[in-house]
Amino acid sequence: MALMITDECINCDVCEPECPNEAISPGDEIYEIDPDLCTECVGHYETSQCVEVCPVDCIPLDPNHQETQEELMEKYKILTANK
């Protein structure tokens, strides 16, 4: 699954620089996660870095973008192939 940011976000700016896939960006009101770029840090780290640094615990799994660990790893490989 990709992650999502809920409206409990306080725009503290700590999650965006932690994302190795650059999936997090400022939205109209709160930060947003692009599900096409989010791998939950699979391939980069053991845990999702944005979740680790979030002070208000507003980054749950996105039920609209369910993916297995294998699918997340494949996405990671595709995203990092040209880097």
mmCIF file of the N, C-alpha and C atoms, coordinates in Angstrom:
data_MODEL
# 
_entry.id   MODEL 
# 
loop_
_atom_site.group_PDB 
_atom_site.id 
_atom_site.type_symbol 
_atom_site.label_atom_id 
_atom_site.label_alt_id 
_atom_site.label_comp_id 
_atom_site.label_asym_id 
_atom_site.label_entity_id 
_atom_site.label_seq_id 
_atom_site.pdbx_PDB_ins_code 
_atom_site.Cartn_x 
_atom_site.Cartn_y 
_atom_site.Cartn_z 
_atom_site.occupancy 
_atom_site.B_iso_or_equiv 
_atom_site.pdbx_formal_charge 
_atom_site.auth_seq_id 
_atom_site.auth_comp_id 
_atom_site.auth_asym_id 
_atom_site.auth_atom_id 
_atom_site.pdbx_PDB_model_num 
ATOM 1   N N  . MET A 1 1  ? 0.839  -1.184 0.000   1.00 0.00 ? 1  MET A N  1 
ATOM 2   C CA . MET A 1 1  ? 0.000  0.000  0.000   1.00 0.00 ? 1  MET A CA 1 
ATOM 3   C C  . MET A 1 1  ? 0.879  1.240  0.000   1.00 0.00 ? 1  MET A C  1 
ATOM 4   N N  . ALA A 1 2  ? 0.419  2.232  -0.656  1.00 0.00 ? 2  ALA A N  1 
ATOM 5   C CA . ALA A 1 2  ? 1.064  3.528  -0.531  1.00 0.00 ? 2  ALA A CA 1 
ATOM 6   C C  . ALA A 1 2  ? 0.584  4.146  0.779   1.00 0.00 ? 2  ALA A C  1 
ATOM 7   N N  . LEU A 1 3  ? 1.258  5.183  1.172   1.00 0.00 ? 3  LEU A N  1 
ATOM 8   C CA . LEU A 1 3  ? 0.850  5.910  2.362   1.00 0.00 ? 3  LEU A CA 1 
ATOM 9   C C  . LEU A 1 3  ? 0.054  7.134  1.947   1.00 0.00 ? 3  LEU A C  1 
ATOM 10  N N  . MET A 1 4  ? -0.632 7.737  2.913   1.00 0.00 ? 4  MET A N  1 
ATOM 11  C CA . MET A 1 4  ? -1.376 8.964  2.651   1.00 0.00 ? 4  MET A CA 1 
ATOM 12  C C  . MET A 1 4  ? -1.218 9.886  3.859   1.00 0.00 ? 4  MET A C  1 
ATOM 13  N N  . ILE A 1 5  ? -1.444 11.159 3.641   1.00 0.00 ? 5  ILE A N  1 
ATOM 14  C CA . ILE A 1 5  ? -1.379 12.126 4.731   1.00 0.00 ? 5  ILE A CA 1 
ATOM 15  C C  . ILE A 1 5  ? -2.792 12.604 5.003   1.00 0.00 ? 5  ILE A C  1 
ATOM 16  N N  . THR A 1 6  ? -3.209 12.515 6.257   1.00 0.00 ? 6  THR A N  1 
ATOM 17  C CA . THR A 1 6  ? -4.570 12.911 6.626   1.00 0.00 ? 6  THR A CA 1 
ATOM 18  C C  . THR A 1 6  ? -4.638 14.405 6.930   1.00 0.00 ? 6  THR A C  1 
ATOM 19  N N  . ASP A 1 7  ? -5.857 14.893 7.112   1.00 0.00 ? 7  ASP A N  1 
ATOM 20  C CA . ASP A 1 7  ? -6.045 16.317 7.378   1.00 0.00 ? 7  ASP A CA 1 
ATOM 21  C C  . ASP A 1 7  ? -5.593 16.725 8.781   1.00 0.00 ? 7  ASP A C  1 
ATOM 22  N N  . GLU A 1 8  ? -5.050 15.785 9.532   1.00 0.00 ? 8  GLU A N  1 
ATOM 23  C CA . GLU A 1 8  ? -4.454 16.114 10.821  1.00 0.00 ? 8  GLU A CA 1 
ATOM 24  C C  . GLU A 1 8  ? -3.043 16.691 10.661  1.00 0.00 ? 8  GLU A C  1 
ATOM 25  N N  . CYS A 1 9  ? -2.556 16.712 9.435   1.00 0.00 ? 9  CYS A N  1 
ATOM 26  C CA . CYS A 1 9  ? -1.226 17.248 9.124   1.00 0.00 ? 9  CYS A CA 1 
ATOM 27  C C  . CYS A 1 9  ? -1.135 18.710 9.587   1.00 0.00 ? 9  CYS A C  1 
ATOM 28  N N  . ILE A 1 10 ? -0.014 19.051 10.216  1.00 0.00 ? 10 ILE A N  1 
ATOM 29  C CA . ILE A 1 10 ? 0.191  20.415 10.696  1.00 0.00 ? 10 ILE A CA 1 
ATOM 30  C C  . ILE A 1 10 ? 1.211  21.174 9.829   1.00 0.00 ? 10 ILE A C  1 
ATOM 31  N N  . ASN A 1 11 ? 1.545  20.632 8.660   1.00 0.00 ? 11 ASN A N  1 
ATOM 32  C CA . ASN A 1 11 ? 2.483  21.274 7.738   1.00 0.00 ? 11 ASN A CA 1 
ATOM 33  C C  . ASN A 1 11 ? 3.807  21.640 8.402   1.00 0.00 ? 11 ASN A C  1 
ATOM 34  N N  . CYS A 1 12 ? 4.351  20.703 9.148   1.00 0.00 ? 12 CYS A N  1 
ATOM 35  C CA . CYS A 1 12 ? 5.594  20.970 9.880   1.00 0.00 ? 12 CYS A CA 1 
ATOM 36  C C  . CYS A 1 12 ? 6.831  20.851 8.997   1.00 0.00 ? 12 CYS A C  1 
ATOM 37  N N  . ASP A 1 13 ? 6.674  20.343 7.789   1.00 0.00 ? 13 ASP A N  1 
ATOM 38  C CA . ASP A 1 13 ? 7.752  20.255 6.796   1.00 0.00 ? 13 ASP A CA 1 
ATOM 39  C C  . ASP A 1 13 ? 8.809  19.187 7.070   1.00 0.00 ? 13 ASP A C  1 
ATOM 40  N N  . VAL A 1 14 ? 8.607  18.289 8.022   1.00 0.00 ? 14 VAL A N  1 
ATOM 41  C CA . VAL A 1 14 ? 9.657  17.308 8.300   1.00 0.00 ? 14 VAL A CA 1 
ATOM 42  C C  . VAL A 1 14 ? 9.582  16.065 7.406   1.00 0.00 ? 14 VAL A C  1 
ATOM 43  N N  . CYS A 1 15 ? 8.413  15.758 6.860   1.00 0.00 ? 15 CYS A N  1 
ATOM 44  C CA . CYS A 1 15 ? 8.275  14.527 6.075   1.00 0.00 ? 15 CYS A CA 1 
ATOM 45  C C  . CYS A 1 15 ? 8.859  14.648 4.661   1.00 0.00 ? 15 CYS A C  1 
ATOM 46  N N  . GLU A 1 16 ? 8.641  15.772 4.021   1.00 0.00 ? 16 GLU A N  1 
ATOM 47  C CA . GLU A 1 16 ? 9.039  15.923 2.616   1.00 0.00 ? 16 GLU A CA 1 
ATOM 48  C C  . GLU A 1 16 ? 10.509 15.591 2.352   1.00 0.00 ? 16 GLU A C  1 
ATOM 49  N N  . PRO A 1 17 ? 11.457 16.157 3.098   1.00 0.00 ? 17 PRO A N  1 
ATOM 50  C CA . PRO A 1 17 ? 12.862 15.848 2.806   1.00 0.00 ? 17 PRO A CA 1 
ATOM 51  C C  . PRO A 1 17 ? 13.273 14.416 3.158   1.00 0.00 ? 17 PRO A C  1 
ATOM 52  N N  . GLU A 1 18 ? 12.475 13.724 3.944   1.00 0.00 ? 18 GLU A N  1 
ATOM 53  C CA . GLU A 1 18 ? 12.806 12.351 4.339   1.00 0.00 ? 18 GLU A CA 1 
ATOM 54  C C  . GLU A 1 18 ? 12.455 11.322 3.266   1.00 0.00 ? 18 GLU A C  1 
ATOM 55  N N  . CYS A 1 19 ? 11.604 11.677 2.322   1.00 0.00 ? 19 CYS A N  1 
ATOM 56  C CA . CYS A 1 19 ? 11.130 10.716 1.324   1.00 0.00 ? 19 CYS A CA 1 
ATOM 57  C C  . CYS A 1 19 ? 12.185 10.466 0.251   1.00 0.00 ? 19 CYS A C  1 
ATOM 58  N N  . PRO A 1 20 ? 12.699 9.241  0.155   1.00 0.00 ? 20 PRO A N  1 
ATOM 59  C CA . PRO A 1 20 ? 13.736 8.943  -0.838  1.00 0.00 ? 20 PRO A CA 1 
ATOM 60  C C  . PRO A 1 20 ? 13.223 8.921  -2.281  1.00 0.00 ? 20 PRO A C  1 
ATOM 61  N N  . ASN A 1 21 ? 11.909 8.826  -2.453  1.00 0.00 ? 21 ASN A N  1 
ATOM 62  C CA . ASN A 1 21 ? 11.329 8.780  -3.794  1.00 0.00 ? 21 ASN A CA 1 
ATOM 63  C C  . ASN A 1 21 ? 10.732 10.117 -4.224  1.00 0.00 ? 21 ASN A C  1 
ATOM 64  N N  . GLU A 1 22 ? 10.854 11.131 -3.381  1.00 0.00 ? 22 GLU A N  1 
ATOM 65  C CA . GLU A 1 22 ? 10.285 12.450 -3.657  1.00 0.00 ? 22 GLU A CA 1 
ATOM 66  C C  . GLU A 1 22 ? 8.787  12.361 -3.928  1.00 0.00 ? 22 GLU A C  1 
ATOM 67  N N  . ALA A 1 23 ? 8.113  11.498 -3.173  1.00 0.00 ? 23 ALA A N  1 
ATOM 68  C CA . ALA A 1 23 ? 6.675  11.293 -3.343  1.00 0.00 ? 23 ALA A CA 1 
ATOM 69  C C  . ALA A 1 23 ? 5.842  12.307 -2.566  1.00 0.00 ? 23 ALA A C  1 
ATOM 70  N N  . ILE A 1 24 ? 6.461  13.030 -1.645  1.00 0.00 ? 24 ILE A N  1 
ATOM 71  C CA . ILE A 1 24 ? 5.731  13.975 -0.797  1.00 0.00 ? 24 ILE A CA 1 
ATOM 72  C C  . ILE A 1 24 ? 5.947  15.394 -1.303  1.00 0.00 ? 24 ILE A C  1 
ATOM 73  N N  . SER A 1 25 ? 4.843  16.121 -1.430  1.00 0.00 ? 25 SER A N  1 
ATOM 74  C CA . SER A 1 25 ? 4.924  17.508 -1.870  1.00 0.00 ? 25 SER A CA 1 
ATOM 75  C C  . SER A 1 25 ? 3.831  18.328 -1.194  1.00 0.00 ? 25 SER A C  1 
ATOM 76  N N  . PRO A 1 26 ? 4.026  19.653 -1.133  1.00 0.00 ? 26 PRO A N  1 
ATOM 77  C CA . PRO A 1 26 ? 2.986  20.492 -0.544  1.00 0.00 ? 26 PRO A CA 1 
ATOM 78  C C  . PRO A 1 26 ? 1.721  20.458 -1.398  1.00 0.00 ? 26 PRO A C  1 
ATOM 79  N N  . GLY A 1 27 ? 0.584  20.278 -0.759  1.00 0.00 ? 27 GLY A N  1 
ATOM 80  C CA . GLY A 1 27 ? -0.692 20.330 -1.463  1.00 0.00 ? 27 GLY A CA 1 
ATOM 81  C C  . GLY A 1 27 ? -1.326 21.681 -1.236  1.00 0.00 ? 27 GLY A C  1 
ATOM 82  N N  . ASP A 1 28 ? -2.598 21.811 -1.558  1.00 0.00 ? 28 ASP A N  1 
ATOM 83  C CA . ASP A 1 28 ? -3.289 23.081 -1.359  1.00 0.00 ? 28 ASP A CA 1 
ATOM 84  C C  . ASP A 1 28 ? -3.363 23.466 0.110   1.00 0.00 ? 28 ASP A C  1 
ATOM 85  N N  . GLU A 1 29 ? -3.627 22.487 0.968   1.00 0.00 ? 29 GLU A N  1 
ATOM 86  C CA . GLU A 1 29 ? -3.756 22.776 2.398   1.00 0.00 ? 29 GLU A CA 1 
ATOM 87  C C  . GLU A 1 29 ? -2.775 21.997 3.257   1.00 0.00 ? 29 GLU A C  1 
ATOM 88  N N  . ILE A 1 30 ? -2.483 20.754 2.872   1.00 0.00 ? 30 ILE A N  1 
ATOM 89  C CA . ILE A 1 30 ? -1.565 19.905 3.621   1.00 0.00 ? 30 ILE A CA 1 
ATOM 90  C C  . ILE A 1 30 ? -0.642 19.204 2.639   1.00 0.00 ? 30 ILE A C  1 
ATOM 91  N N  . TYR A 1 31 ? 0.372  18.559 3.174   1.00 0.00 ? 31 TYR A N  1 
ATOM 92  C CA . TYR A 1 31 ? 1.258  17.784 2.307   1.00 0.00 ? 31 TYR A CA 1 
ATOM 93  C C  . TYR A 1 31 ? 0.497  16.605 1.711   1.00 0.00 ? 31 TYR A C  1 
ATOM 94  N N  . GLU A 1 32 ? 0.947  16.163 0.543   1.00 0.00 ? 32 GLU A N  1 
ATOM 95  C CA . GLU A 1 32 ? 0.317  15.044 -0.154  1.00 0.00 ? 32 GLU A CA 1 
ATOM 96  C C  . GLU A 1 32 ? 1.376  14.030 -0.550  1.00 0.00 ? 32 GLU A C  1 
ATOM 97  N N  . ILE A 1 33 ? 0.953  12.772 -0.675  1.00 0.00 ? 33 ILE A N  1 
ATOM 98  C CA . ILE A 1 33 ? 1.842  11.700 -1.123  1.00 0.00 ? 33 ILE A CA 1 
ATOM 99  C C  . ILE A 1 33 ? 1.337  11.185 -2.458  1.00 0.00 ? 33 ILE A C  1 
ATOM 100 N N  . ASP A 1 34 ? 2.214  11.164 -3.454  1.00 0.00 ? 34 ASP A N  1 
ATOM 101 C CA . ASP A 1 34 ? 1.883  10.632 -4.769  1.00 0.00 ? 34 ASP A CA 1 
ATOM 102 C C  . ASP A 1 34 ? 1.970  9.106  -4.682  1.00 0.00 ? 34 ASP A C  1 
ATOM 103 N N  . PRO A 1 35 ? 0.843  8.396  -4.792  1.00 0.00 ? 35 PRO A N  1 
ATOM 104 C CA . PRO A 1 35 ? 0.879  6.936  -4.652  1.00 0.00 ? 35 PRO A CA 1 
ATOM 105 C C  . PRO A 1 35 ? 1.688  6.239  -5.739  1.00 0.00 ? 35 PRO A C  1 
ATOM 106 N N  . ASP A 1 36 ? 1.900  6.910  -6.873  1.00 0.00 ? 36 ASP A N  1 
ATOM 107 C CA . ASP A 1 36 ? 2.707  6.318  -7.937  1.00 0.00 ? 36 ASP A CA 1 
ATOM 108 C C  . ASP A 1 36 ? 4.194  6.332  -7.593  1.00 0.00 ? 36 ASP A C  1 
ATOM 109 N N  . LEU A 1 37 ? 4.578  7.171  -6.644  1.00 0.00 ? 37 LEU A N  1 
ATOM 110 C CA . LEU A 1 37 ? 5.980  7.268  -6.249  1.00 0.00 ? 37 LEU A CA 1 
ATOM 111 C C  . LEU A 1 37 ? 6.260  6.656  -4.883  1.00 0.00 ? 37 LEU A C  1 
ATOM 112 N N  . CYS A 1 38 ? 5.226  6.447  -4.076  1.00 0.00 ? 38 CYS A N  1 
ATOM 113 C CA . CYS A 1 38 ? 5.409  5.933  -2.722  1.00 0.00 ? 38 CYS A CA 1 
ATOM 114 C C  . CYS A 1 38 ? 5.627  4.422  -2.720  1.00 0.00 ? 38 CYS A C  1 
ATOM 115 N N  . THR A 1 39 ? 6.735  4.010  -2.107  1.00 0.00 ? 39 THR A N  1 
ATOM 116 C CA . THR A 1 39 ? 7.015  2.578  -1.932  1.00 0.00 ? 39 THR A CA 1 
ATOM 117 C C  . THR A 1 39 ? 7.050  2.211  -0.452  1.00 0.00 ? 39 THR A C  1 
ATOM 118 N N  . GLU A 1 40 ? 6.563  3.120  0.405   1.00 0.00 ? 40 GLU A N  1 
ATOM 119 C CA . GLU A 1 40 ? 6.661  2.925  1.859   1.00 0.00 ? 40 GLU A CA 1 
ATOM 120 C C  . GLU A 1 40 ? 8.116  2.742  2.274   1.00 0.00 ? 40 GLU A C  1 
ATOM 121 N N  . CYS A 1 41 ? 9.010  3.279  1.495   1.00 0.00 ? 41 CYS A N  1 
ATOM 122 C CA . CYS A 1 41 ? 10.463 3.196  1.677   1.00 0.00 ? 41 CYS A CA 1 
ATOM 123 C C  . CYS A 1 41 ? 11.016 1.792  1.446   1.00 0.00 ? 41 CYS A C  1 
ATOM 124 N N  . VAL A 1 42 ? 10.204 0.871  0.929   1.00 0.00 ? 42 VAL A N  1 
ATOM 125 C CA . VAL A 1 42 ? 10.692 -0.462 0.561   1.00 0.00 ? 42 VAL A CA 1 
ATOM 126 C C  . VAL A 1 42 ? 11.822 -0.279 -0.455  1.00 0.00 ? 42 VAL A C  1 
ATOM 127 N N  . GLY A 1 43 ? 12.921 -0.958 -0.223  1.00 0.00 ? 43 GLY A N  1 
ATOM 128 C CA . GLY A 1 43 ? 14.088 -0.843 -1.090  1.00 0.00 ? 43 GLY A CA 1 
ATOM 129 C C  . GLY A 1 43 ? 15.092 0.178  -0.582  1.00 0.00 ? 43 GLY A C  1 
ATOM 130 N N  . HIS A 1 44 ? 14.621 1.114  0.218   1.00 0.00 ? 44 HIS A N  1 
ATOM 131 C CA . HIS A 1 44 ? 15.501 2.145  0.765   1.00 0.00 ? 44 HIS A CA 1 
ATOM 132 C C  . HIS A 1 44 ? 15.779 1.911  2.253   1.00 0.00 ? 44 HIS A C  1 
ATOM 133 N N  . TYR A 1 45 ? 14.708 1.717  3.026   1.00 0.00 ? 45 TYR A N  1 
ATOM 134 C CA . TYR A 1 45 ? 14.803 1.611  4.482   1.00 0.00 ? 45 TYR A CA 1 
ATOM 135 C C  . TYR A 1 45 ? 13.899 0.490  4.987   1.00 0.00 ? 45 TYR A C  1 
ATOM 136 N N  . GLU A 1 46 ? 14.102 0.115  6.218   1.00 0.00 ? 46 GLU A N  1 
ATOM 137 C CA . GLU A 1 46 ? 13.275 -0.912 6.867   1.00 0.00 ? 46 GLU A CA 1 
ATOM 138 C C  . GLU A 1 46 ? 11.900 -0.379 7.252   1.00 0.00 ? 46 GLU A C  1 
ATOM 139 N N  . THR A 1 47 ? 11.820 0.928  7.514   1.00 0.00 ? 47 THR A N  1 
ATOM 140 C CA . THR A 1 47 ? 10.560 1.547  7.925   1.00 0.00 ? 47 THR A CA 1 
ATOM 141 C C  . THR A 1 47 ? 10.293 2.781  7.070   1.00 0.00 ? 47 THR A C  1 
ATOM 142 N N  . SER A 1 48 ? 9.058  3.196  7.023   1.00 0.00 ? 48 SER A N  1 
ATOM 143 C CA . SER A 1 48 ? 8.677  4.394  6.276   1.00 0.00 ? 48 SER A CA 1 
ATOM 144 C C  . SER A 1 48 ? 9.203  5.617  7.013   1.00 0.00 ? 48 SER A C  1 
ATOM 145 N N  . GLN A 1 49 ? 10.095 6.335  6.370   1.00 0.00 ? 49 GLN A N  1 
ATOM 146 C CA . GLN A 1 49 ? 10.768 7.448  7.024   1.00 0.00 ? 49 GLN A CA 1 
ATOM 147 C C  . GLN A 1 49 ? 9.834  8.597  7.379   1.00 0.00 ? 49 GLN A C  1 
ATOM 148 N N  . CYS A 1 50 ? 8.847  8.878  6.548   1.00 0.00 ? 50 CYS A N  1 
ATOM 149 C CA . CYS A 1 50 ? 7.916  9.963  6.853   1.00 0.00 ? 50 CYS A CA 1 
ATOM 150 C C  . CYS A 1 50 ? 7.105  9.642  8.107   1.00 0.00 ? 50 CYS A C  1 
ATOM 151 N N  . VAL A 1 51 ? 6.725  8.379  8.256   1.00 0.00 ? 51 VAL A N  1 
ATOM 152 C CA . VAL A 1 51 ? 5.974  7.961  9.444   1.00 0.00 ? 51 VAL A CA 1 
ATOM 153 C C  . VAL A 1 51 ? 6.855  8.111  10.684  1.00 0.00 ? 51 VAL A C  1 
ATOM 154 N N  . GLU A 1 52 ? 8.127  7.777  10.546  1.00 0.00 ? 52 GLU A N  1 
ATOM 155 C CA . GLU A 1 52 ? 9.059  7.857  11.675  1.00 0.00 ? 52 GLU A CA 1 
ATOM 156 C C  . GLU A 1 52 ? 9.212  9.284  12.198  1.00 0.00 ? 52 GLU A C  1 
ATOM 157 N N  . VAL A 1 53 ? 9.221  10.276 11.299  1.00 0.00 ? 53 VAL A N  1 
ATOM 158 C CA . VAL A 1 53 ? 9.481  11.655 11.729  1.00 0.00 ? 53 VAL A CA 1 
ATOM 159 C C  . VAL A 1 53 ? 8.221  12.468 11.999  1.00 0.00 ? 53 VAL A C  1 
ATOM 160 N N  . CYS A 1 54 ? 7.071  11.984 11.602  1.00 0.00 ? 54 CYS A N  1 
ATOM 161 C CA . CYS A 1 54 ? 5.826  12.741 11.758  1.00 0.00 ? 54 CYS A CA 1 
ATOM 162 C C  . CYS A 1 54 ? 5.476  12.928 13.242  1.00 0.00 ? 54 CYS A C  1 
ATOM 163 N N  . PRO A 1 55 ? 5.362  14.181 13.692  1.00 0.00 ? 55 PRO A N  1 
ATOM 164 C CA . PRO A 1 55 ? 5.078  14.411 15.108  1.00 0.00 ? 55 PRO A CA 1 
ATOM 165 C C  . PRO A 1 55 ? 3.611  14.234 15.495  1.00 0.00 ? 55 PRO A C  1 
ATOM 166 N N  . VAL A 1 56 ? 2.708  14.156 14.511  1.00 0.00 ? 56 VAL A N  1 
ATOM 167 C CA . VAL A 1 56 ? 1.283  14.049 14.841  1.00 0.00 ? 56 VAL A CA 1 
ATOM 168 C C  . VAL A 1 56 ? 0.649  12.740 14.381  1.00 0.00 ? 56 VAL A C  1 
ATOM 169 N N  . ASP A 1 57 ? 1.459  11.813 13.876  1.00 0.00 ? 57 ASP A N  1 
ATOM 170 C CA . ASP A 1 57 ? 0.951  10.496 13.487  1.00 0.00 ? 57 ASP A CA 1 
ATOM 171 C C  . ASP A 1 57 ? -0.214 10.602 12.504  1.00 0.00 ? 57 ASP A C  1 
ATOM 172 N N  . CYS A 1 58 ? 0.018  11.295 11.382  1.00 0.00 ? 58 CYS A N  1 
ATOM 173 C CA . CYS A 1 58 ? -1.055 11.500 10.406  1.00 0.00 ? 58 CYS A CA 1 
ATOM 174 C C  . CYS A 1 58 ? -0.748 10.848 9.062   1.00 0.00 ? 58 CYS A C  1 
ATOM 175 N N  . ILE A 1 59 ? 0.097  9.800  9.049   1.00 0.00 ? 59 ILE A N  1 
ATOM 176 C CA . ILE A 1 59 ? 0.472  9.154  7.793   1.00 0.00 ? 59 ILE A CA 1 
ATOM 177 C C  . ILE A 1 59 ? 0.164  7.656  7.865   1.00 0.00 ? 59 ILE A C  1 
ATOM 178 N N  . PRO A 1 60 ? -1.091 7.299  7.621   1.00 0.00 ? 60 PRO A N  1 
ATOM 179 C CA . PRO A 1 60 ? -1.467 5.879  7.626   1.00 0.00 ? 60 PRO A CA 1 
ATOM 180 C C  . PRO A 1 60 ? -1.330 5.266  6.225   1.00 0.00 ? 60 PRO A C  1 
ATOM 181 N N  . LEU A 1 61 ? -1.579 3.972  6.143   1.00 0.00 ? 61 LEU A N  1 
ATOM 182 C CA . LEU A 1 61 ? -1.654 3.305  4.848   1.00 0.00 ? 61 LEU A CA 1 
ATOM 183 C C  . LEU A 1 61 ? -2.868 3.823  4.095   1.00 0.00 ? 61 LEU A C  1 
ATOM 184 N N  . ASP A 1 62 ? -2.746 3.950  2.792   1.00 0.00 ? 62 ASP A N  1 
ATOM 185 C CA . ASP A 1 62 ? -3.830 4.434  1.941   1.00 0.00 ? 62 ASP A CA 1 
ATOM 186 C C  . ASP A 1 62 ? -4.640 3.239  1.462   1.00 0.00 ? 62 ASP A C  1 
ATOM 187 N N  . PRO A 1 63 ? -5.875 3.075  1.952   1.00 0.00 ? 63 PRO A N  1 
ATOM 188 C CA . PRO A 1 63 ? -6.677 1.911  1.566   1.00 0.00 ? 63 PRO A CA 1 
ATOM 189 C C  . PRO A 1 63 ? -7.054 1.900  0.082   1.00 0.00 ? 63 PRO A C  1 
ATOM 190 N N  . ASN A 1 64 ? -6.914 3.026  -0.593  1.00 0.00 ? 64 ASN A N  1 
ATOM 191 C CA . ASN A 1 64 ? -7.238 3.107  -2.020  1.00 0.00 ? 64 ASN A CA 1 
ATOM 192 C C  . ASN A 1 64 ? -6.080 2.684  -2.916  1.00 0.00 ? 64 ASN A C  1 
ATOM 193 N N  . HIS A 1 65 ? -4.920 2.427  -2.322  1.00 0.00 ? 65 HIS A N  1 
ATOM 194 C CA . HIS A 1 65 ? -3.745 2.029  -3.100  1.00 0.00 ? 65 HIS A CA 1 
ATOM 195 C C  . HIS A 1 65 ? -3.053 0.858  -2.415  1.00 0.00 ? 65 HIS A C  1 
ATOM 196 N N  . GLN A 1 66 ? -3.701 -0.295 -2.471  1.00 0.00 ? 66 GLN A N  1 
ATOM 197 C CA . GLN A 1 66 ? -3.168 -1.483 -1.824  1.00 0.00 ? 66 GLN A CA 1 
ATOM 198 C C  . GLN A 1 66 ? -2.130 -2.158 -2.716  1.00 0.00 ? 66 GLN A C  1 
ATOM 199 N N  . GLU A 1 67 ? -0.969 -2.440 -2.128  1.00 0.00 ? 67 GLU A N  1 
ATOM 200 C CA . GLU A 1 67 ? 0.115  -3.107 -2.832  1.00 0.00 ? 67 GLU A CA 1 
ATOM 201 C C  . GLU A 1 67 ? 0.807  -4.071 -1.877  1.00 0.00 ? 67 GLU A C  1 
ATOM 202 N N  . THR A 1 68 ? 1.278  -5.180 -2.421  1.00 0.00 ? 68 THR A N  1 
ATOM 203 C CA . THR A 1 68 ? 2.035  -6.136 -1.614  1.00 0.00 ? 68 THR A CA 1 
ATOM 204 C C  . THR A 1 68 ? 3.477  -5.647 -1.487  1.00 0.00 ? 68 THR A C  1 
ATOM 205 N N  . GLN A 1 69 ? 4.228  -6.255 -0.592  1.00 0.00 ? 69 GLN A N  1 
ATOM 206 C CA . GLN A 1 69 ? 5.647  -5.932 -0.459  1.00 0.00 ? 69 GLN A CA 1 
ATOM 207 C C  . GLN A 1 69 ? 6.384  -6.189 -1.768  1.00 0.00 ? 69 GLN A C  1 
ATOM 208 N N  . GLU A 1 70 ? 5.997  -7.228 -2.487  1.00 0.00 ? 70 GLU A N  1 
ATOM 209 C CA . GLU A 1 70 ? 6.624  -7.540 -3.771  1.00 0.00 ? 70 GLU A CA 1 
ATOM 210 C C  . GLU A 1 70 ? 6.327  -6.452 -4.794  1.00 0.00 ? 70 GLU A C  1 
ATOM 211 N N  . GLU A 1 71 ? 5.089  -5.965 -4.821  1.00 0.00 ? 71 GLU A N  1 
ATOM 212 C CA . GLU A 1 71 ? 4.726  -4.895 -5.751  1.00 0.00 ? 71 GLU A CA 1 
ATOM 213 C C  . GLU A 1 71 ? 5.463  -3.602 -5.408  1.00 0.00 ? 71 GLU A C  1 
ATOM 214 N N  . LEU A 1 72 ? 5.614  -3.322 -4.115  1.00 0.00 ? 72 LEU A N  1 
ATOM 215 C CA . LEU A 1 72 ? 6.360  -2.138 -3.705  1.00 0.00 ? 72 LEU A CA 1 
ATOM 216 C C  . LEU A 1 72 ? 7.819  -2.246 -4.115  1.00 0.00 ? 72 LEU A C  1 
ATOM 217 N N  . MET A 1 73 ? 8.403  -3.445 -4.006  1.00 0.00 ? 73 MET A N  1 
ATOM 218 C CA . MET A 1 73 ? 9.790  -3.647 -4.413  1.00 0.00 ? 73 MET A CA 1 
ATOM 219 C C  . MET A 1 73 ? 9.941  -3.470 -5.922  1.00 0.00 ? 73 MET A C  1 
ATOM 220 N N  . GLU A 1 74 ? 8.985  -3.959 -6.691  1.00 0.00 ? 74 GLU A N  1 
ATOM 221 C CA . GLU A 1 74 ? 9.023  -3.764 -8.146  1.00 0.00 ? 74 GLU A CA 1 
ATOM 222 C C  . GLU A 1 74 ? 8.937  -2.287 -8.502  1.00 0.00 ? 74 GLU A C  1 
ATOM 223 N N  . LYS A 1 75 ? 8.063  -1.555 -7.800  1.00 0.00 ? 75 LYS A N  1 
ATOM 224 C CA . LYS A 1 75 ? 7.947  -0.111 -8.033  1.00 0.00 ? 75 LYS A CA 1 
ATOM 225 C C  . LYS A 1 75 ? 9.267  0.576  -7.697  1.00 0.00 ? 75 LYS A C  1 
ATOM 226 N N  . TYR A 1 76 ? 9.879  0.182  -6.584  1.00 0.00 ? 76 TYR A N  1 
ATOM 227 C CA . TYR A 1 76 ? 11.187 0.723  -6.201  1.00 0.00 ? 76 TYR A CA 1 
ATOM 228 C C  . TYR A 1 76 ? 12.218 0.504  -7.311  1.00 0.00 ? 76 TYR A C  1 
ATOM 229 N N  . LYS A 1 77 ? 12.264 -0.709 -7.852  1.00 0.00 ? 77 LYS A N  1 
ATOM 230 C CA . LYS A 1 77 ? 13.232 -1.035 -8.912  1.00 0.00 ? 77 LYS A CA 1 
ATOM 231 C C  . LYS A 1 77 ? 13.005 -0.171 -10.138 1.00 0.00 ? 77 LYS A C  1 
ATOM 232 N N  . ILE A 1 78 ? 11.749 0.035  -10.505 1.00 0.00 ? 78 ILE A N  1 
ATOM 233 C CA . ILE A 1 78 ? 11.418 0.880  -11.659 1.00 0.00 ? 78 ILE A CA 1 
ATOM 234 C C  . ILE A 1 78 ? 11.823 2.336  -11.395 1.00 0.00 ? 78 ILE A C  1 
ATOM 235 N N  . LEU A 1 79 ? 11.493 2.826  -10.202 1.00 0.00 ? 79 LEU A N  1 
ATOM 236 C CA . LEU A 1 79 ? 11.780 4.225  -9.869  1.00 0.00 ? 79 LEU A CA 1 
ATOM 237 C C  . LEU A 1 79 ? 13.274 4.509  -9.771  1.00 0.00 ? 79 LEU A C  1 
ATOM 238 N N  . THR A 1 80 ? 14.050 3.531  -9.380  1.00 0.00 ? 80 THR A N  1 
ATOM 239 C CA . THR A 1 80 ? 15.493 3.756  -9.190  1.00 0.00 ? 80 THR A CA 1 
ATOM 240 C C  . THR A 1 80 ? 16.333 3.270  -10.370 1.00 0.00 ? 80 THR A C  1 
ATOM 241 N N  . ALA A 1 81 ? 15.728 2.705  -11.374 1.00 0.00 ? 81 ALA A N  1 
ATOM 242 C CA . ALA A 1 81 ? 16.466 2.152  -12.508 1.00 0.00 ? 81 ALA A CA 1 
ATOM 243 C C  . ALA A 1 81 ? 17.291 3.208  -13.244 1.00 0.00 ? 81 ALA A C  1 
ATOM 244 N N  . ASN A 1 82 ? 16.793 4.411  -13.334 1.00 0.00 ? 82 ASN A N  1 
ATOM 245 C CA . ASN A 1 82 ? 17.480 5.450  -14.089 1.00 0.00 ? 82 ASN A CA 1 
ATOM 246 C C  . ASN A 1 82 ? 18.344 6.369  -13.230 1.00 0.00 ? 82 ASN A C  1 
ATOM 247 N N  . LYS A 1 83 ? 18.472 6.036  -11.949 1.00 0.00 ? 83 LYS A N  1 
ATOM 248 C CA . LYS A 1 83 ? 19.263 6.918  -11.075 1.00 0.00 ? 83 LYS A CA 1 
ATOM 249 C C  . LYS A 1 83 ? 20.669 6.424  -10.935 1.00 0.00 ? 83 LYS A C  1 
# 
